Amino acid sequence: MVKLNILNMKNFLDTVNSCSGKVNMLCPDGKKQSINGEEKIQGSLWRQYSQNKNCLRLVLEVPNPTDYMNIVSYYAGDC
């Protein structure tokens, strides 16, 4: 599990969509929702990001170690 503060939604979603496995977002109600390749969910994330002045806090679960490292590397380079 990784907690991220997204400041560049486009690059974040590009990274997520390039993952070969699932990237699950943990929702406040405890449910998991896959976000890679999910246009409807990503559209909702964009709206939340815009409403929150181009910042969005997410908690992700990334089972594939390579995908996990890609997301962590994106995040480290984005900050």
Contacts in CASP RR format, 6 or more apart in sequence:
PFRMAT RR
TARGET T0000
AUTHOR 0000-0000-0000
METHOD contacts of the structure
MODEL  1
MVKLNILNMKNFLDTVNSCSGKVNMLCPDGKKQSINGEEKIQGSLWRQYS
QNKNCLRLVLEVPNPTDYMNIVSYYAGDC
1 26 0 8 1.000
1 59 0 8 1.000
1 60 0 8 1.000
1 61 0 8 1.000
2 59 0 8 1.000
2 60 0 8 1.000
2 62 0 8 1.000
2 68 0 8 1.000
2 71 0 8 1.000
2 72 0 8 1.000
2 75 0 8 1.000
3 57 0 8 1.000
3 58 0 8 1.000
3 59 0 8 1.000
3 60 0 8 1.000
4 12 0 8 1.000
4 57 0 8 1.000
4 58 0 8 1.000
4 59 0 8 1.000
4 60 0 8 1.000
4 71 0 8 1.000
4 75 0 8 1.000
5 55 0 8 1.000
5 56 0 8 1.000
5 57 0 8 1.000
6 12 0 8 1.000
6 49 0 8 1.000
6 55 0 8 1.000
6 56 0 8 1.000
6 57 0 8 1.000
6 58 0 8 1.000
7 54 0 8 1.000
7 55 0 8 1.000
7 78 0 8 1.000
7 79 0 8 1.000
8 78 0 8 1.000
9 45 0 8 1.000
9 46 0 8 1.000
9 49 0 8 1.000
9 54 0 8 1.000
9 56 0 8 1.000
11 74 0 8 1.000
11 78 0 8 1.000
12 74 0 8 1.000
12 78 0 8 1.000
13 42 0 8 1.000
13 45 0 8 1.000
15 70 0 8 1.000
15 71 0 8 1.000
15 74 0 8 1.000
16 23 0 8 1.000
16 35 0 8 1.000
16 36 0 8 1.000
16 37 0 8 1.000
16 71 0 8 1.000
17 36 0 8 1.000
17 37 0 8 1.000
18 70 0 8 1.000
19 36 0 8 1.000
19 62 0 8 1.000
19 64 0 8 1.000
19 67 0 8 1.000
19 70 0 8 1.000
19 71 0 8 1.000
20 64 0 8 1.000
20 66 0 8 1.000
20 67 0 8 1.000
21 36 0 8 1.000
21 63 0 8 1.000
21 64 0 8 1.000
21 67 0 8 1.000
22 34 0 8 1.000
22 36 0 8 1.000
22 62 0 8 1.000
22 63 0 8 1.000
22 64 0 8 1.000
23 34 0 8 1.000
23 35 0 8 1.000
23 36 0 8 1.000
23 60 0 8 1.000
23 61 0 8 1.000
23 62 0 8 1.000
23 67 0 8 1.000
23 71 0 8 1.000
24 32 0 8 1.000
24 33 0 8 1.000
24 34 0 8 1.000
24 35 0 8 1.000
24 60 0 8 1.000
24 61 0 8 1.000
24 62 0 8 1.000
24 63 0 8 1.000
25 32 0 8 1.000
25 33 0 8 1.000
25 34 0 8 1.000
25 35 0 8 1.000
25 41 0 8 1.000
25 58 0 8 1.000
25 59 0 8 1.000
25 60 0 8 1.000
26 32 0 8 1.000
26 59 0 8 1.000
26 60 0 8 1.000
26 61 0 8 1.000
27 33 0 8 1.000
32 61 0 8 1.000
33 41 0 8 1.000
34 41 0 8 1.000
35 41 0 8 1.000
35 42 0 8 1.000
35 45 0 8 1.000
35 60 0 8 1.000
45 56 0 8 1.000
45 58 0 8 1.000
48 56 0 8 1.000
49 55 0 8 1.000
49 56 0 8 1.000
60 71 0 8 1.000
62 68 0 8 1.000
62 71 0 8 1.000
END
